[in-house]
């Protein structure tokens, strides 16, 4: 699974998304608006593939999932977390 998290500085939902992915034991690549795109929204749009209004934006296997809430839905559909983003105890 290839995960890319597009983030920006001082973004609590960016932090939550990265934490959730780490908690699931998955690796991700972070692309920062400030560091990787020089705060150039045009370059960001080209990389994501569409214009977005919020951060984070997450791609999984080159498909745009969306923001933090959509990430939770994605993993909930896979049975990994509940709809609050909490890990499901399989013990």
MODELLER restraints for C-alpha pairs under 7 A, 6 or more apart:
rsr = mdl.restraints
at = mdl.atoms
rsr.add(forms.Gaussian(group=physical.xy_distance, feature=features.Distance(at['CA:1:A'], at['CA:60:A']), mean=6.79, stdev=0.5))
rsr.add(forms.Gaussian(group=physical.xy_distance, feature=features.Distance(at['CA:1:A'], at['CA:61:A']), mean=5.99, stdev=0.5))
rsr.add(forms.Gaussian(group=physical.xy_distance, feature=features.Distance(at['CA:2:A'], at['CA:28:A']), mean=6.80, stdev=0.5))
rsr.add(forms.Gaussian(group=physical.xy_distance, feature=features.Distance(at['CA:2:A'], at['CA:60:A']), mean=5.56, stdev=0.5))
rsr.add(forms.Gaussian(group=physical.xy_distance, feature=features.Distance(at['CA:2:A'], at['CA:61:A']), mean=4.84, stdev=0.5))
rsr.add(forms.Gaussian(group=physical.xy_distance, feature=features.Distance(at['CA:3:A'], at['CA:28:A']), mean=4.73, stdev=0.5))
rsr.add(forms.Gaussian(group=physical.xy_distance, feature=features.Distance(at['CA:3:A'], at['CA:29:A']), mean=6.29, stdev=0.5))
rsr.add(forms.Gaussian(group=physical.xy_distance, feature=features.Distance(at['CA:3:A'], at['CA:59:A']), mean=5.73, stdev=0.5))
rsr.add(forms.Gaussian(group=physical.xy_distance, feature=features.Distance(at['CA:3:A'], at['CA:60:A']), mean=4.56, stdev=0.5))
rsr.add(forms.Gaussian(group=physical.xy_distance, feature=features.Distance(at['CA:3:A'], at['CA:61:A']), mean=6.39, stdev=0.5))
rsr.add(forms.Gaussian(group=physical.xy_distance, feature=features.Distance(at['CA:4:A'], at['CA:28:A']), mean=5.56, stdev=0.5))
rsr.add(forms.Gaussian(group=physical.xy_distance, feature=features.Distance(at['CA:4:A'], at['CA:29:A']), mean=4.78, stdev=0.5))
rsr.add(forms.Gaussian(group=physical.xy_distance, feature=features.Distance(at['CA:4:A'], at['CA:30:A']), mean=5.79, stdev=0.5))
rsr.add(forms.Gaussian(group=physical.xy_distance, feature=features.Distance(at['CA:4:A'], at['CA:58:A']), mean=5.69, stdev=0.5))
rsr.add(forms.Gaussian(group=physical.xy_distance, feature=features.Distance(at['CA:4:A'], at['CA:59:A']), mean=5.13, stdev=0.5))
rsr.add(forms.Gaussian(group=physical.xy_distance, feature=features.Distance(at['CA:4:A'], at['CA:60:A']), mean=6.50, stdev=0.5))
rsr.add(forms.Gaussian(group=physical.xy_distance, feature=features.Distance(at['CA:5:A'], at['CA:28:A']), mean=6.90, stdev=0.5))
rsr.add(forms.Gaussian(group=physical.xy_distance, feature=features.Distance(at['CA:5:A'], at['CA:29:A']), mean=6.24, stdev=0.5))
rsr.add(forms.Gaussian(group=physical.xy_distance, feature=features.Distance(at['CA:5:A'], at['CA:30:A']), mean=4.87, stdev=0.5))
rsr.add(forms.Gaussian(group=physical.xy_distance, feature=features.Distance(at['CA:5:A'], at['CA:31:A']), mean=6.14, stdev=0.5))
rsr.add(forms.Gaussian(group=physical.xy_distance, feature=features.Distance(at['CA:5:A'], at['CA:56:A']), mean=6.56, stdev=0.5))
rsr.add(forms.Gaussian(group=physical.xy_distance, feature=features.Distance(at['CA:5:A'], at['CA:57:A']), mean=5.96, stdev=0.5))
rsr.add(forms.Gaussian(group=physical.xy_distance, feature=features.Distance(at['CA:5:A'], at['CA:58:A']), mean=4.62, stdev=0.5))
rsr.add(forms.Gaussian(group=physical.xy_distance, feature=features.Distance(at['CA:5:A'], at['CA:59:A']), mean=6.60, stdev=0.5))
rsr.add(forms.Gaussian(group=physical.xy_distance, feature=features.Distance(at['CA:6:A'], at['CA:30:A']), mean=5.93, stdev=0.5))
rsr.add(forms.Gaussian(group=physical.xy_distance, feature=features.Distance(at['CA:6:A'], at['CA:31:A']), mean=4.75, stdev=0.5))
rsr.add(forms.Gaussian(group=physical.xy_distance, feature=features.Distance(at['CA:6:A'], at['CA:32:A']), mean=5.81, stdev=0.5))
rsr.add(forms.Gaussian(group=physical.xy_distance, feature=features.Distance(at['CA:6:A'], at['CA:55:A']), mean=6.92, stdev=0.5))
rsr.add(forms.Gaussian(group=physical.xy_distance, feature=features.Distance(at['CA:6:A'], at['CA:56:A']), mean=5.36, stdev=0.5))
rsr.add(forms.Gaussian(group=physical.xy_distance, feature=features.Distance(at['CA:6:A'], at['CA:57:A']), mean=5.06, stdev=0.5))
rsr.add(forms.Gaussian(group=physical.xy_distance, feature=features.Distance(at['CA:6:A'], at['CA:58:A']), mean=6.12, stdev=0.5))
rsr.add(forms.Gaussian(group=physical.xy_distance, feature=features.Distance(at['CA:7:A'], at['CA:14:A']), mean=5.55, stdev=0.5))
rsr.add(forms.Gaussian(group=physical.xy_distance, feature=features.Distance(at['CA:7:A'], at['CA:30:A']), mean=6.99, stdev=0.5))
rsr.add(forms.Gaussian(group=physical.xy_distance, feature=features.Distance(at['CA:7:A'], at['CA:31:A']), mean=6.20, stdev=0.5))
rsr.add(forms.Gaussian(group=physical.xy_distance, feature=features.Distance(at['CA:7:A'], at['CA:32:A']), mean=4.89, stdev=0.5))
rsr.add(forms.Gaussian(group=physical.xy_distance, feature=features.Distance(at['CA:7:A'], at['CA:33:A']), mean=6.09, stdev=0.5))
rsr.add(forms.Gaussian(group=physical.xy_distance, feature=features.Distance(at['CA:7:A'], at['CA:55:A']), mean=5.80, stdev=0.5))
rsr.add(forms.Gaussian(group=physical.xy_distance, feature=features.Distance(at['CA:7:A'], at['CA:56:A']), mean=4.85, stdev=0.5))
rsr.add(forms.Gaussian(group=physical.xy_distance, feature=features.Distance(at['CA:7:A'], at['CA:57:A']), mean=6.96, stdev=0.5))
rsr.add(forms.Gaussian(group=physical.xy_distance, feature=features.Distance(at['CA:8:A'], at['CA:32:A']), mean=5.43, stdev=0.5))
rsr.add(forms.Gaussian(group=physical.xy_distance, feature=features.Distance(at['CA:8:A'], at['CA:33:A']), mean=5.19, stdev=0.5))
rsr.add(forms.Gaussian(group=physical.xy_distance, feature=features.Distance(at['CA:8:A'], at['CA:34:A']), mean=6.49, stdev=0.5))
rsr.add(forms.Gaussian(group=physical.xy_distance, feature=features.Distance(at['CA:8:A'], at['CA:55:A']), mean=6.84, stdev=0.5))
rsr.add(forms.Gaussian(group=physical.xy_distance, feature=features.Distance(at['CA:13:A'], at['CA:56:A']), mean=6.51, stdev=0.5))
rsr.add(forms.Gaussian(group=physical.xy_distance, feature=features.Distance(at['CA:13:A'], at['CA:68:A']), mean=6.19, stdev=0.5))
rsr.add(forms.Gaussian(group=physical.xy_distance, feature=features.Distance(at['CA:14:A'], at['CA:55:A']), mean=6.58, stdev=0.5))
rsr.add(forms.Gaussian(group=physical.xy_distance, feature=features.Distance(at['CA:14:A'], at['CA:56:A']), mean=4.92, stdev=0.5))
rsr.add(forms.Gaussian(group=physical.xy_distance, feature=features.Distance(at['CA:17:A'], at['CA:68:A']), mean=5.67, stdev=0.5))
rsr.add(forms.Gaussian(group=physical.xy_distance, feature=features.Distance(at['CA:33:A'], at['CA:39:A']), mean=5.30, stdev=0.5))
rsr.add(forms.Gaussian(group=physical.xy_distance, feature=features.Distance(at['CA:37:A'], at['CA:43:A']), mean=6.16, stdev=0.5))
rsr.add(forms.Gaussian(group=physical.xy_distance, feature=features.Distance(at['CA:37:A'], at['CA:44:A']), mean=6.26, stdev=0.5))
rsr.add(forms.Gaussian(group=physical.xy_distance, feature=features.Distance(at['CA:45:A'], at['CA:51:A']), mean=5.18, stdev=0.5))
rsr.add(forms.Gaussian(group=physical.xy_distance, feature=features.Distance(at['CA:55:A'], at['CA:67:A']), mean=6.44, stdev=0.5))
rsr.add(forms.Gaussian(group=physical.xy_distance, feature=features.Distance(at['CA:56:A'], at['CA:67:A']), mean=5.29, stdev=0.5))
rsr.add(forms.Gaussian(group=physical.xy_distance, feature=features.Distance(at['CA:56:A'], at['CA:68:A']), mean=6.48, stdev=0.5))
rsr.add(forms.Gaussian(group=physical.xy_distance, feature=features.Distance(at['CA:57:A'], at['CA:66:A']), mean=5.12, stdev=0.5))
rsr.add(forms.Gaussian(group=physical.xy_distance, feature=features.Distance(at['CA:57:A'], at['CA:67:A']), mean=4.73, stdev=0.5))
rsr.add(forms.Gaussian(group=physical.xy_distance, feature=features.Distance(at['CA:58:A'], at['CA:64:A']), mean=5.99, stdev=0.5))
rsr.add(forms.Gaussian(group=physical.xy_distance, feature=features.Distance(at['CA:58:A'], at['CA:65:A']), mean=5.57, stdev=0.5))
rsr.add(forms.Gaussian(group=physical.xy_distance, feature=features.Distance(at['CA:58:A'], at['CA:66:A']), mean=5.44, stdev=0.5))
rsr.add(forms.Gaussian(group=physical.xy_distance, feature=features.Distance(at['CA:58:A'], at['CA:67:A']), mean=6.08, stdev=0.5))
rsr.add(forms.Gaussian(group=physical.xy_distance, feature=features.Distance(at['CA:59:A'], at['CA:65:A']), mean=5.45, stdev=0.5))
rsr.add(forms.Gaussian(group=physical.xy_distance, feature=features.Distance(at['CA:65:A'], at['CA:71:A']), mean=6.49, stdev=0.5))
rsr.add(forms.Gaussian(group=physical.xy_distance, feature=features.Distance(at['CA:72:A'], at['CA:83:A']), mean=6.46, stdev=0.5))
rsr.add(forms.Gaussian(group=physical.xy_distance, feature=features.Distance(at['CA:72:A'], at['CA:85:A']), mean=5.44, stdev=0.5))
rsr.add(forms.Gaussian(group=physical.xy_distance, feature=features.Distance(at['CA:73:A'], at['CA:83:A']), mean=6.57, stdev=0.5))
rsr.add(forms.Gaussian(group=physical.xy_distance, feature=features.Distance(at['CA:75:A'], at['CA:81:A']), mean=5.87, stdev=0.5))
rsr.add(forms.Gaussian(group=physical.xy_distance, feature=features.Distance(at['CA:76:A'], at['CA:82:A']), mean=5.38, stdev=0.5))
rsr.add(forms.Gaussian(group=physical.xy_distance, feature=features.Distance(at['CA:76:A'], at['CA:83:A']), mean=6.12, stdev=0.5))
rsr.add(forms.Gaussian(group=physical.xy_distance, feature=features.Distance(at['CA:80:A'], at['CA:87:A']), mean=6.05, stdev=0.5))
rsr.add(forms.Gaussian(group=physical.xy_distance, feature=features.Distance(at['CA:80:A'], at['CA:88:A']), mean=5.77, stdev=0.5))
rsr.add(forms.Gaussian(group=physical.xy_distance, feature=features.Distance(at['CA:81:A'], at['CA:87:A']), mean=4.32, stdev=0.5))
rsr.add(forms.Gaussian(group=physical.xy_distance, feature=features.Distance(at['CA:81:A'], at['CA:88:A']), mean=5.00, stdev=0.5))
rsr.add(forms.Gaussian(group=physical.xy_distance, feature=features.Distance(at['CA:82:A'], at['CA:88:A']), mean=6.23, stdev=0.5))
